[in-house]
Amino acid sequence: RSSLADYTTFLRNLTGTPWGGALRNGLPILGVDGTFATNQRGTPAAGHVFVKSGTRAQATPTEEQGILSALTQAGYIDAASGRKLAYAMFLRDLSLGTDVSAFFAADIDQGAIAAALQQGY
């Protein structure tokens, strides 16, 4: 298992490599493109959060409900103050019941947290 500190340390270290900028520039951008195109679109944070997400879901043994065992984000934030940040955010073990709308709500919530970080720093 990796921790949030492991991810952010890894991302910070990548910025010092010859190819770190290419990796950063290849990430989906919050409010602009990729899986984050509509998340936080039109907010001040749009275009300033470069993020890779990951999702892992499973059914319970009776398959009566789903469990979002991991919803992750890791990437870079160009903060409103001009600071350059590396960040990671992990959500684990969210019960979805039989309605998957909780998954979409959690994804939007993570985008809102990233936007708050972008504006707050």
N, C-alpha and C positions, 0 to 999 in steps of 0.2 A: 504494500500500500504506500501511496505517496500522500504527503501532507500539502496543505496550502503553501507552507513555507518552502517545501521542496519545489513546487511548481514555479513560484515567483523567483526563487533563486536561479533555477534553470533558465527561465525567460530573461532575467537580467543578464546572466552570463552569455546568452546568445547574442545580445546586442553588441558585444565586443568581438564577434566573429566576422569574417569577411562576408558571410552569407546571411547574417542575422537580419539585415535590412530587407533582403528579398523575402525571407520567411514572414516577417512582420507585414510587409506590403501585400503578401498573398493571402492574408487572413480576411474572412468576411468582416464587413464594417457595419456596426450598429446603425440602423436607420437608413442604410444605403444599399447594401447588396447581400447576396447569399441568403442563408437562412434567417438573417437578422434584418432583411430589407424593410420590413414593416414595423419591427420592434423599435419604438422610440423615434420613428420618422417624424420630422418636423420639430423635434425638441432641440435645445442648444447642444446636447451631447451627440446628436446625429453626426456621423462623419469623424468622430474623435475617439471611438472605442473599437479596437481591432481584436477580434475574439474568435477563438475556436471552441466549439461546444462538443459535448459528448452526452449521450443518453443511453441508459440501460434500463429496460423494463422487463417485467416477468409476470406471469400469472401465478396465483396461489395454487396449491395442489388440487383444489376443487374447481379452479378456474372461474370462481364466482366474483373475483375482483382482481384488478391489476395492482402491481406494486412498482412504482418508479424507484428502482434501487439506486439509480445515480442520474443526476442531471448536473453537468459540470460546465463551467466556462473558465477559460484561461486565455490571457492575452495582454494587450497593452492599452493604456489610456493616455491620450494627450489631454492633460487636465486643463481646465479653464485658466489656471494660474500660469500655465506654460510648463509645468512640471511634466516629466515623462514617467509614467508608472507602469509597473508590471503587476498584474493581479490574477487571482484565481478565486473561484467561488464554487463550492460543492454543496449540493442538496442530496440527501440520502433518505431512502425508505419512506417515500410518500405514498400513502394508500390512495389508489385511484378509484376504488369501487368499481362499478361497471360503466362509469361515465369518464371518458378520457379528457373531458374539459379541464380537469385539475392539472393535467400535464401542460396544456397550453397556458393556463393561468400562471403556473410556476415558471414557465419560460419567459413570459411577459414580465413577471416579477423580477427575475434575474436581470433582465434588460433595464428595468427601472432602477435597480440597485447600482448597476454599472453606470447608468446616467447620473445618479446622485453622486457617485464617487467622482465622476468626471467634473461635475459642477462644483463639488465641495472641496476639491484639492486644486 
